[in-house]
Amino acid sequence: MIFTDLDGTLLDYETYEWKAALPALTRCRETHVPVIPLSSKTRAEMEILRRRLGLSGPFASENGGGVFLPKGLFPQPPQGAVDAKALPPFKNHPIRPDGPDTSNWWEIPLGVPYAYLVEVLREMREAMGYPVKGFSDMGIEEISERTGLPEEDAYLARLREYDEPFIVPDDGSGALSSLVKSAEEKGLKVTQGGRFYHLQGKNDKGEAAKRILALYRARYGDIRSVALGDSHNDFSMLQEADFPVLVRSEQEFPSLMDKIPGLTITPASGPAGWNWAVSRLLRQNEEVIT
Ligand SMILES: [Mg+2]
């Protein structure tokens, strides 16, 4: 099975397109290799994206804050799972005008509730006086500008449950390191994604991948896992996988090869890199999956 980050990995960093990954993605569908997205995106965004991508399995939102399992696939609630909470309506979204499909999901909540994260970020800003700005301080328009998402998708990006993305000036004032320290004192952590820093609980994509993998192994026996990501918040997930893949981006991670043995780095970035790595792994494992 394949665990994958979305932005900058399966989706192009700028355009959010995935056309270049279609050959491998189609091959996964044909050979029943589950593709499980683990992203810092919200549940609302991911529910829409997985439909567009033609995926039908579980996913994890907001850096592993929520693990969502389709009830069709897991008729009994897996350990630690509860009925997924209701989300607000999607405001006539073109893809899903009727709103989120909440009734069909189990959720394993691994993250810290959003309201608490927003409160802590505000307290830290007041205490330190740094110009920190979170999603909760931005309107839909600003989120749309900063992410390049159309406004109807920026609305979904703002329906957060476990993670507050924020920006902080990287001007040598030490703002970021003070925030990191202060978050740690409160039992939280700061992670770095492709576009934003994130204030979140101790959850990570690695733990989410581990939970999903355990459920699949309990049901199907031995399973080999692939994980693909392009930035810091993906490394815990890469560490869990039998075949870790770093999808090339503008950032370089020189010591990552030492930390993650067997790491493959793709020659191309984004969905083209994804396609290259997944096609190659599917070919190598063909005797197992056909
Ligand atoms: Mg990414």
Residues whose N, C-alpha, C, O or C-beta is under 5 A from the ligand:
A	BS01	MG	D5 L6 D7 G8 T9 G194 D230 S231
